Amino acid sequence: MFHTRIIKKQLHFKQPAGTSRGVYTTRNVWYILLTNSNMPHRYGVGECAPLPDLSCDDLPHYDQLLADACKDFEQTGKINKENLLPYPSILFGLETALLHFKAGSMKLQDTPFSRGEKGIAINGLIWMGNFNEMYQRIEVKMQQGFRCIKLKIGAIDFEKELELLTHIRRHFGPKQIELRVDANGAFTPADAFEKLQCLSQFHLHSIEQPIRAGQWTEMARLCSNTPLPIALDEELIGINQRKQKIELLDTIRPQYIILKPSLHGGLCGAEEWMKLAAERGIGTWVTSALESNIGLNAIAQWCATQHPILPQGLGTGLLYTDNIDCPLHIKGDCLWFQPQQAEPDILNWLEL
């Protein structure tokens, strides 16, 4: 019989993380500890980490919702995925706690990645900041060997952002550095096309969410006429039913979608998005949503089972001063799993 325990922790960013929703200095995370009376020496831990003002399940009564979901799991021994579709971070936490329990280690899957034979190509993320901060961060990522860089835009003057892109392209051509930009909905429907035209001169791989989510007609018009590929991110949040997903993809017809399991339906929901996109010739890649290494490992392990081709967005587990050490590490522009590394003492880290 399964038993659950919920442990809440506050993680601290190494440096303030600027996003479209403000600046984060701390992050509240709920961990599900899963045990079974028939297997007393085994446990599983899953991470529930709704993003403030962004996740569809960032709700005032989150603690009670999580407790109810855990109680239901204890009583049935099964994850009620249908009931948890509106609460993707809780679904993700239960899914990954069960995976961890069954695996008995942080090696959750059996893939070349989990065996330490193959890394997952990732993009280097440049956080929002002032011109000088972003300039310096770009230099560091280039020196580290990243061949794909994702730049968050929309926080400083657009002309300054164009200067940053000009600087990169002056030193590195499209064959040397692939560039992605994330506007986080910063453009308006009135100015978006003109700005996309300005950005297209830099031979970008794609732009994420040029206008804010919820404007399907305007986004569809942009995607049909865009001078550079558009990827949807925030647009997918709260679209949890299969019928809704099909309607969104068929209406907007984006070039790409970006999947964050803890925002977009857990592992099962993200996999459904991926299959529906593939049927329509829409590309995908997977990224994390500022999880600790517990959640990041689970996402990376699952991502590897999908045989990714494009660089993924899985490098953000290193953001915290009090993150748990784990077998993940970044070498060059790839995320690697080291199965030979000793398992971290998760229970001690959770202060149990």
URZIHU-V604507 format. One record per residue. D_LAST is the distance of its C-alpha to the last C-alpha in Angstrom with 2 decimals. Layout:
[[D_LAST] [D_LAST]]
//
This chain:
[[20.83] [18.10] [15.20] [13.44] [10.59] [11.09] [8.93] [11.50] [11.83] [15.10] [16.50] [19.54] [22.70] [24.42] [27.58] [28.52] [28.83] [32.11] [32.50] [35.13] [32.90] [32.60] [30.50] [26.71] [24.89] [21.41] [19.86] [17.60] [15.63] [13.95] [11.86] [12.43] [10.22] [13.05] [13.35] [16.63] [17.69] [20.52] [18.49] [15.54] [14.83] [14.79] [12.69] [13.66] [12.44] [15.11] [15.79] [17.74] [19.46] [22.74] [24.97] [26.35] [30.01] [30.22] [28.16] [29.98] [26.81] [26.00] [26.58] [26.02] [24.51] [22.14] [19.13] [21.35] [22.71] [19.36] [18.41] [21.89] [21.71] [18.54] [20.27] [23.39] [21.72] [20.30] [23.84] [25.78] [23.68] [25.26] [24.77] [27.55] [28.58] [31.67] [29.95] [27.36] [30.04] [30.12] [26.36] [26.03] [22.61] [21.14] [23.26] [22.14] [18.41] [19.16] [21.67] [19.49] [16.45] [19.13] [20.73] [17.64] [17.13] [20.85] [21.10] [18.33] [18.02] [18.53] [22.20] [22.51] [26.32] [29.21] [31.30] [33.01] [30.32] [27.40] [29.50] [29.95] [33.66] [34.08] [32.64] [32.65] [35.06] [33.62] [35.21] [34.58] [33.59] [35.44] [33.88] [36.14] [37.51] [40.88] [43.49] [42.79] [39.01] [39.49] [42.31] [40.21] [37.31] [39.85] [41.26] [37.87] [37.18] [40.67] [40.26] [37.05] [39.14] [38.27] [41.12] [39.84] [38.88] [37.73] [38.90] [37.86] [41.05] [42.17] [40.60] [43.51] [47.25] [48.26] [50.95] [48.45] [46.32] [49.48] [50.05] [46.65] [47.52] [50.96] [49.47] [47.34] [50.27] [52.59] [50.57] [49.16] [50.97] [49.50] [49.59] [47.51] [44.93] [44.05] [43.24] [41.31] [41.20] [39.05] [40.84] [38.15] [41.08] [42.75] [46.30] [48.53] [50.60] [53.67] [52.75] [50.41] [53.17] [54.78] [51.52] [50.79] [54.26] [53.57] [50.33] [52.02] [54.12] [51.06] [50.71] [47.16] [45.22] [44.15] [43.18] [40.23] [40.83] [43.98] [44.32] [41.77] [40.58] [42.53] [46.01] [46.77] [50.53] [50.37] [47.72] [49.79] [52.85] [51.06] [49.74] [53.25] [54.93] [52.33] [53.46] [49.97] [47.33] [44.98] [41.36] [39.65] [36.04] [35.46] [38.33] [36.18] [33.52] [33.91] [36.33] [34.41] [37.20] [39.19] [42.45] [41.30] [40.26] [43.68] [45.45] [43.72] [44.40] [47.97] [48.71] [47.36] [47.76] [45.62] [45.83] [42.04] [38.83] [35.43] [32.43] [28.91] [27.02] [24.60] [27.79] [30.35] [29.26] [26.29] [27.24] [29.86] [31.41] [31.64] [33.28] [35.77] [36.62] [37.21] [39.55] [41.50] [41.95] [43.16] [45.72] [47.14] [47.21] [44.48] [42.26] [38.46] [35.64] [31.88] [29.79] [26.30] [25.61] [23.54] [20.38] [17.70] [18.00] [15.98] [18.79] [21.47] [21.01] [21.37] [24.46] [25.97] [25.61] [27.29] [29.83] [30.97] [31.93] [34.31] [36.29] [36.38] [39.56] [39.21] [36.78] [33.50] [31.40] [28.14] [27.76] [25.69] [22.20] [23.10] [23.45] [20.27] [19.65] [15.85] [16.04] [14.17] [16.68] [18.02] [21.31] [23.18] [25.85] [29.10] [32.34] [35.52] [35.40] [33.12] [29.45] [28.59] [25.90] [25.62] [24.73] [25.30] [22.50] [19.46] [16.57] [13.91] [10.46] [8.98] [5.50] [5.73] [7.65] [5.58] [3.80] [0.00]]
//
